[in-house]
Amino acid sequence: MTILKDILYKVALEAVVGDTGTAVNEIHFDSRKVGSKDVFVAIKGTKSNGHDFIDKAIAQGALVVVCEDMPAEQEKGVTYVQVLDTHKALAVMAANFYENPSANLKLVGVTGTNGKTTIASLLYQLFSKAGFKVGLLSTVEIKVGNETFDTTHTTPDSLVINSFLRKMNDAGVEYCFMEVSSHGIAQERTTALYFTGGIFTNLSHEHLDYHSSFAEYRDVKKRFFDELPASAFALVNIDDKNGPVMIQNTKAKKYTYGLKSYADYKAQILENEFSGLLLKINGQEVWTKLIGNFNAYNVLAIYAASELLGLTTIESLKHISALQAVSGRFQYFISEGKVTAIVDYAHTPDALQNVLETINSIRTRNEELITVVGCGGDRDKTKRPVMGNIASSLSTKVVFTSDNPRTEDPDKIVEEVEAGVEPQNFKKVMSVTNRKQAIKTACQLAQKNDIILIAGKGHENYQEINGERFDFDDLKIVTEYLKQLKK
């Protein structure tokens, strides 16, 4: 049991009706989870308003209600706490409830459009190899030391974040690497966390279904750096024009990395092959199994962050050369019939262009590059024709298909992707809405030495159609078809 006033420490209060000295059990913002003597936080979400479920939460035993709009009538024996912003209040309360676990470890947040998962996951790998107990909060998984937990959001809610950080404290974790999404920042999920550092990767067309404009999307990301303390570091990709914007107002110590511009951490690509990259970082050569220009940036960010966190140059380079690719990020294999199949999470125009340009920079042009790609439903529609244009311009053949259609008509989504194809590329393109069939079609088209890229879903092992999730794994499916077809 925890005393309410301890949980409310540092929460900006507008009004309180009732007793803050009362003892409570748990905090919830989902009324269905509320039990006896719990705190219910009424969140105004995009789909529903928690204020509509206050009575239900009280009926289920809630002893405390935290809200933005005080109910006209208050239930006897229930404490009502009015705040300006329940998202922010929840974040502060969650941190207090779990005894501010982020203050007991070195927490580094990674934000940007592309590369968040790769950088966070590879830093987890690197520091584990260096002998530390490490935590990870990513799109792919949550890790507490060697224990793995499933995850559904890029940045989980404040209660989940703090509960896992508490687990990390209890397990003796010293470093934690965390993906920080624009949704997470906008919804205050990272508020009240103590960050040792922040890393900015890049910014491109994404989440404009949620943010009203690109400028708003950029400024939300910038807020993460604005709120870093003076004791933290802010490491940004200076080759991205938004890099300098991110650190304009930060109190943190500023560091830059880049391949093209003058930077604190600079790299050159010496060799770029399907087997990996040879890089020169600040005058030191290192070989990595990771592939492509975009991974050169990721490796450089990892190297810079590891130095800023206290590893020596030799230590960093040694562990970088042993890093394994992250699940669903340029994951590839060569079939018996010498067809190269690549599965990648590229689901933004920028990420798709990076992956296709990387493949084109490595291949000999004597082989076909067959791309299977679609766009998710209920998400930013403006990127669909852009993705269609990029895929058809940079591939020799394209199969447009379904991604996660969610509640939208998959055929309609495919049509919107096709709309971006220029006349000279019409002959390269076909559309097969069923994703499994589309992957099979690509396998049937492929000959010896050809390359198949399956983009958009990467590590995801499901397909979401009309609110239901069905088992679906791009890598598994392409492997089976190439085996069946003896390719």
N, C-alpha and C positions, 0 to 999 in steps of 0.2 A: 504493500500500500504506500502511496506517495501523497504528500500534502499538496493541495491545489495551489496554494500561494507559491510553493517552490517551483512548480511547473510554469507558473505565470511570470517568473522572474524575467525582466527585460521585455515583456510583451507590452506594447503601447495600448493601455486600457482607456476606453471611452466612458464606460459605466459598468458598475457591478451591483447586482441585486442578489443578496444572499451571503453565505459564509465562505470565505476563501481559506478558512482553516480546516475545511473538510478533507477527509482522506479518500482517495480515489484509486481505482484499479488500473484501467487501461485508457488510452486515447484512441478514438476512431473518428473518421470522417465519412464512413459508410454506415448508414443507420442499421443495415442488416447485420452488422457485426457487433453492435452495441449490446453489452450485458450489464449485470448489476453493478452499481457504483462506478460506472464508466463516465468519461468525458466525451461528449459529442461535439465535434467542430463542424458547423454548417458552412460548407464551401459552395460558392457560386461557380459552377462548372460551365463548360461549353454546351453540355447536353442536358444537365439537370441542376436544380438549385437545392442545396442541402437544407435551406430554410423551410422547404416544403415537407421535410421529414423530421422536424423537431419533435412533434407530438408522438410520432412513431418511436423515436429514440427514447423519449421519456417513458413511454409505455413499456419499453423493453428493459428499463432500469437505469437509464442515464441519470446521473446525479448532478451533472454540470453541463450546461449548454454554452458554447462559445459561438457568437453570431455577429454579423454586421448590422442586422436590423432586429432590434429588440421586439419580441412578440408583444402584442397588445395586452395579453393576459399571461401572467406568470403562474406556474404551477407551484403550490406550496411545497417547501422542502427541497426544491431544485435551485441551484445557484446559476444565475445568468451572467455571462461576461460579454460585454459588447466591445468590439474592436473595429478599427477602420478596415482592416484587410485580414480575412481569416486564413488566406494562403500563408501570409507572413507569420501570423500568430501560430499556425500549426507548426511551421518550421522551427520557430523559437521554442515552442512547447516540447516538440519531439526531441530537440537537442537537450533541453533541461531534463526531460523524463529519463533519457538514457545517459545522463550525467556527462554531457558534452564530450562524447568519445573522440571527435575529430581533433581535439586539442592534445590527445595522448599519442598521436602518430603523425607521420609526415604525409599529408594528403595533397596530391597533385591533380588538378583538374585539366582535362583536355577538351578544347572546344574548337568549332569550325564546321564546315560543311562535310568535307571528306577527310578520312584519315584518323578520326577519333578512336575508333575501335582498335585499329592496327597499332597506333602509338601507345594507347593504354595497355593493351595486351602484351606488346613486346617489352614495355618497361616492366610489367609484371614478370615476364620470363627472365629478363636480364637481371633484375634484382634478386630473383629466386636463385639463379645460377651463381650470383655473387655471395650466396649464403645467408641472405636475409629472409625473415618471415614477411610475406607480402600479401596484400589484399588487392582485389580488382572489382570494380563496379562497371560493367560494360554491357553493350547491347547483346553480346553473345552469351555471357555468363557472369555470375558473381562468384568470386573466390575468396575464401578465408583460409590463408595458408594453402594447404593441398586439398581442402574440401571445396567441392563445387556445388553451386545452387543455380537453378534455372532463373531466367529473367525475362520480362515482357516489355519493359520500357528502356529507352536509352538512359534516361535519368529517372530512377524510381521515385516514389513519393517520399516526403521527409521522414515519415515513420519507418519505412523500409530502409532508407539510407542509414538513419541513426541506429536502427536495431542491428544492422550488419556491421556498422563501425564499432558498436559495443561488443559484438561477437569477436571482432578483430582485436579489440583491446584485451578481451579475456583470453584470446589465443596467443597473445604476445606479438602481434603483427606490428612491424616498425614503419612500413611504407604502404600507402594505398594509392592506386592510380584509378581515376574515375572519369568516365565520359560525362561531359556537361553539355546537354542539348539546349537549344534556344527555348523549347517548351519548358524545360526544367528551370531555366533562369526566369522566364516570364511568370511562371507559377510559383516563384519564390522557394523552389524545392532545395536550392543550395544556400538559402539564407541561414545564418547562424552556424555555418560550418567554418572551421579554421583551416584555411588553405596555406600550404607551404609554398606552392607555386601554381602557375597557370600557363598552359601552352595553347597557342593559336595556330591552327593548321592552314586554313584558307577559307574563302567565302565565295560561294556561287549560288546559282538559282536553286532554291529549295524552300519548302515550308511556306510558300506564299499563299497557301490555303488557310494557314493559321495566322500569319503576320500580314498586316494590310499592305505592306510594301517592302521592297528590298532594303530601304533605309531603316525601316523599323526592325527588320530581321538583324541587320548589322548592329544597330544600336543596342538591341537586347544582348547580343554577344559581348559588345563593348562593356556593358554593365558588370559582367563577371570580372573584368580587369579593373574597372573603376572601384570595385569593392574589395580588391585584394589589399591586405595590410602591408605596411612599409617593410615588414620582416620577410615578406614573400618575394619570389622572383616572377617576372612576366616574360615569357619566351615567345617571340612571334616570328612567323615566316615573313621576312621583309620583301620577298619577291612578289607577294600578294599585295596589291595596292591598299588593301584594308588593314594590313599589318601595322603600319604606323598609327592608324586611327584607333586601333584597339588599346594602345598604350599612351594615348594623348594625356589622359587624366589620372593614370594609375599612380598610386603611392609606392607600388612595388619596385624592386630593382629591375631595370629594363635590359633585356638581351635579345639579340636577333640571330636568325639563321637564314641561309639562302644559298642557291646555286648560281644565281646570276648577279646579285647585287653585293656591295660591300657589306659584310656582316661579321658579328662576333664569332659565329661558327659557320665556316664556309666549306663547301664540298664540290668536287669535280667528279663527273662520271668518266672513268677510264675505260671500262668495258661494260656492255649491257647485253646479256644473253639470256636464253631460257634457263640456263643453269644458275644465273645470279648476276650480281653487280660487283664490279671492282670500283671502289670509291677512294678518293683522296680527301680526307677530312682534316682541315687545319694542318696540312703537310704530311699527315700519316695515312698510309694505304691500309685499306681493310676490304676483305672479300665477304659478301653476304649472300645468303641463298635467296634473298628477296629480289624481286624483278621489277624493272621499269623506273622511269623518271620519278613518278609519284612516290615510289618506295625509297628513292634516294632522299627525298625530303623527309619521309618518315624516319629513316635511319639517322639522318642528321639531327632531327628533333630529339630522338632517343639519346643519341650521343651527348648532345648539349645538356639535356635534362639530367642525365646520369652524372655528368661532371658537376653541374650546379648542386646536385644532391650529395656530392662528396666522393664519388668514385674517382680513381685515378684514370688517366688516359689509357694506359696499358690494360687495366682491368676492363674498362668500357669496350675497347676494341676487341679484346679476347672474347668477351661474351656476345658482342654483336655478331661476330663471325659464326657463332653457334646457334643463332636464333632461327626458329622455324616459322613458316608462314602461318598467319592466323586463319582459322576456319572460314572458308567462303570468300577469302580475299586473295584474288589471283591464284586460286588453288588449281593445280593442273596435273594431268597425267598423260602418258603416251600409250595408246592402245597397242595391242598385238599387231594390228594392221598399220601401225605408224601414223595414226591420226592423233593430233594433240588436242585434248579437250580442256578448256579453261572455264572454271566457274568463278564468277565475281559478283560482289554485292552492288556494283555500279548501278545506281538507280537515279542519278542526277545527270544532267547533260555534261557537266564538267567531268564527273567521274567516268562516264562512258567514253568521252573523248580521250581522256588520259589513258584508259585501258587499251582502246583501239590504236592510238598513236604508239603506245609502247609495243604492242604486237607488231605493228607495221614497221617499227624501227628495228625489230629483231628478225623478222621473216625475210626470206630471199626473193619473194614476189613470184616464185615459180609454183606456188601453192595457193589454194583458195583460202580466204578468211570468211567463214560462215558464222554470222551473228544471229543468235536467238535473243530477242528482247521485247519487253512490253512495258507498260506503266501501271502503277497501282491505282485502284479506284478510291474515291472519296478523298483525294489528295490534289495538290496543285495541278490544274488542268493545262496551264499555259506552257508547261515544260514538254507536253506530249509531242507536238509537231517538231519541237527542237530536237528531241531524242530521235525521232524518225529521220530527220535530216542528217544528224551526225552518224547514225548507224548505217544509213544507205550511202553516205559519202565516203566513209572510211572502211567499208567492208566490200568483198567481192560478191557476196550473196547475203541476203537478210531474210529471216523468218520472223515476222511480227506476230506476237502471241499475247496471251493473258499473263498478268503478273499476280497480284492479289486484287481481284476485282472488287472485293468487299461488297457494297450494296449496289454498285453500278453494273450496267449491262456491258459484259466484256467485249462484245462485238463493236459497240459504240466507242469504247476506249481505243480499240485497235484502229478504227476509222480515223480517230483524232491523231493517232501516231502517224498513220499513213499520209495524212494531210501535209506533213512536213517534207515529204519526198519530192525532190526536184525532177523535172521531166527526164533528164539524162540518166537518172538512176532507177526509173520505173522497172526496167527489165531485170534488175538485180533482186527485186522485192517480191515476196509472197507472204500471205497471211494465213496462219493456222491458229485459230483462237484457243483450241485445247492445248495447254502447255506441254503435256506429255507427248501428244502427237507432233507438236512443233519440234521437240527435241529429237523424236524419232526421224522426222523429215530431214533435219540437219545431218543426222548420222547416215541416212541413206544417200544424201548428196555428197558426203565427204569421201574423198579418195585418199590414197597413200600420201602422207606428208601434209595433208590439209589441216587447217586449224579451225576448231569450233569454239566460239565464245558463247557461253550462256550467261547472260547478264541480268541483274536486277534483284535476285533473291539471296544469292550467296549462301550464308550459313543457315538460313531459315529452312526448317524441315516440315513446313506446312504450306498450304495454300488457303487463303481466306476467301470464301464465297458465301455471300448472303448471311454474314454473321457466324458462319460455321467454319471451323478449321479442319482441313483434311490433310492426312499425311502426304507430304510431297518434298522430295529431296533431289534437287537438280543433279548433284554429283552422283548420287546412287543411280538415278534414271539414265544419265548419259553413259555411265559405266556399263550398265546392263545391256543397253541397246548396242553399244560398240562391240560387246562380247558376243551378243546374239548374231549380229551381222558380220562377225569375224573381221571387224575393222579395227 
